[in-house]
């Protein structure tokens, strides 16, 4: 949404108490109310592969992206 020439939606502001930071490390986190990850975050097996249900593996024509619960994103 643009209001008065200012973009307001889909913006995340990252700030650090340590001053200017070059890298931010972001990991998936659980919802504090439910204690569960979002549906797009999946557990991993002992080899580091994403564990998907048979339904998720066999869905055709649907493009879904999943994130490992052990992933770390560097921004």
C-alpha positions in Angstrom: 0.0 0.0 0.0 1.3 3.4 -0.9 0.2 6.4 1.2 1.5 9.9 0.4 4.2 8.4 -1.8 5.4 6.2 1.1 5.5 2.5 0.8 4.1 1.0 4.0 3.5 -2.7 3.4 5.9 -5.7 3.3 8.7 -3.7 4.9 10.7 -5.2 7.8 13.1 -2.8 9.6 16.1 -4.5 11.2 17.9 -2.5 13.9 20.7 -3.4 16.2 21.6 -2.3 19.7 25.2 -2.7 18.7 25.3 0.1 16.2 25.9 -0.5 12.5 25.8 -4.2 11.8 26.8 -5.7 8.4 25.1 -9.1 8.7 21.9 -10.2 10.4 21.3 -14.0 11.1 17.7 -15.0 10.9 16.3 -18.4 11.9 12.7 -19.8 11.8 11.0 -19.5 15.2 8.0 -21.1 16.9 4.8 -19.2 17.6 4.9 -18.4 21.3 1.2 -19.0 21.6 1.1 -22.5 20.0 4.7 -23.6 20.3 4.7 -24.7 16.6 6.5 -23.6 13.5 4.5 -22.2 10.5 3.4 -24.7 7.9 6.2 -23.8 5.6 8.9 -24.8 8.1 9.6 -28.5 8.1 11.6 -30.8 10.4 14.8 -32.5 9.1 16.0 -36.1 9.4 19.5 -37.2 10.6 20.9 -36.5 7.1 19.7 -32.9 7.1 16.9 -33.6 4.5 13.5 -32.2 4.8 10.8 -34.6 6.1 7.7 -34.3 4.0 4.4 -36.2 4.3 3.3 -38.4 1.4 0.6 -35.9 0.6 3.1 -33.1 0.3 5.4 -35.2 -1.9 2.7 -36.3 -4.3 0.9 -32.9 -4.8 1.0 -32.2 -8.5 0.7 -28.8 -10.1 1.3 -27.1 -6.7 4.6 -25.2 -6.2 5.4 -24.9 -2.5 8.6 -23.8 -0.9 9.6 -25.3 2.4 12.2 -24.1 4.9 14.2 -26.4 7.1 13.8 -25.7 10.8 17.6 -25.7 11.1 18.1 -23.1 8.3 19.9 -19.8 9.0 19.5 -16.9 6.6 22.2 -14.2 6.4 21.0 -10.8 5.4 
